[in-house]
Amino acid sequence: MSVRAKEDQKTATADGQRPLFNRIAVLRTERQLSRQQLAEAVGVNYQTIGYIERGEYNPSLELAFRFAEVFGLPIEAIFSRQPLRPLSEELYPRPPKE
Amino acid sequence: MTTGSLRPSHPLFAIDRVAVALVIVLIGFGALVWLEVVDGAFLYLLFLLATAFVVRTVEVEPGAWLGVRLVRRGLVVVLTLITLDLLTMHTTDFVNVGIALLVLLALGDVALGRATRRLATADEDRIDERQEAMRNRAHRIAYAILATSVGLTVVVAEVATPESRRWLSDVLNGGAIVTFIQLLFFSPAMVIAWIEPDRIADEDGPRMHRDLQTRVAYGMVTLAVALPLLMSLSLAVAPVRVSAFTRPEPALLSPSGERTDPCTYFYARAQAGIGLGARIPLTAVACWNGTTAYEQWGLNASDCVQSVAELATLTTIECRRATASDGSLHFTYRTLLRSPILPFVSREVVMTLDLTKDGKVVQFP
């Protein structure tokens, strides 16, 4: 088993998928949306929002696009295969240390 | 795809409807069994039925204690143990203990339906993609378990030796059908209860209504769980209630016109436990002639199978009639009552009749 596969196995979701990192919790808080409100906006159960935020469920492409539409952001700003950096850090990156 | 809060629709064979129907059927059987005497056990069954209906009226609360995976897994383990107990239960125990276990199983299935929010039987248009994926995965696992169970049974029954077939028929008594139904209808819900992660906290989910109805439902559930334990303890703690009387039997005349030996009619009934226990009767007519005491009828082995158990197992330890060298008559019926819920709780009940050759009652019961 490759190192990548081992890493994937360690971090797999409940249904065995590779985890998908996301900023939904941050974006939801920023827009002052409750899970229930966001769930209604994208058409899922509010528990599903919680599972996605916790990284325990990977949404389908269709659902990911709906999140993008609701937040008005490109998909890659919300979901990533790699751990996401804080938005502030992306907007105002620290100058490289000399 | 759902919009708003999840309220799965109710198809005809939904998990909760099957469970409630099962409860109603079982109560019907229970009513037939206990028709003669309305006792604590029967009232308890009615209480369970009322509890099931009251609990059904309370809104499902996501994030409540049934949403905790540990609790749900505990429920699955309890249901599995009850099913296994029913599967291996002897037919003679099925009438007493089996019905109580079936009612508990049905109530557990209702709780399971609430814990999984009936995802296993929900229509596709009422669930979202995550729930649909979980439901499909649960069905795959559940029917693999069902197919394996049935397949193994068929293999043992058809392919193996006559001894194993005999073993199978001994092991699988009346509970085999119940087990099959449980696996068929409820194993997907059991799998969902097992694999679904902890629900998220209800920080912004639908709030639970802490109204009177909910409090009553919680109280009834608590009482429904506590009552079998209390009834089991009553078997050991509550005194055995004994009612007894004797009356002289009218003397009969022999064909030659002479009076026969004097006789006495003995009746006693011991009742142990409250709701869970047994009624143990002793009825006989004994006579004496100054040389020896003897039974006219009763005091036989058949008198040791007259006891009526109520949700308890009953084992005869001793059933003995003897005439001593001094002519006195001794009859002892010793039985052990045991709670099926708390097997370490038991009570020994002894019914005794000691009659001297002169008709003096030394001990009764």
Interface residues (C-beta under 8 A of the other chain):
Chain A: A14 D15 S34 R35 Q36 E40 G43 V44 N45 Y46 Q47 T48 G50 Y51 E53 R54 E56 Y57 P59 S60 E62 L63
Chain B: M1 T2 T3 G4 S5 L6 P62 I127 D128 E129 R130 Q131 A133 M134 R137 I195 E196 P197 R199 I200 E203 D204 G205 P206
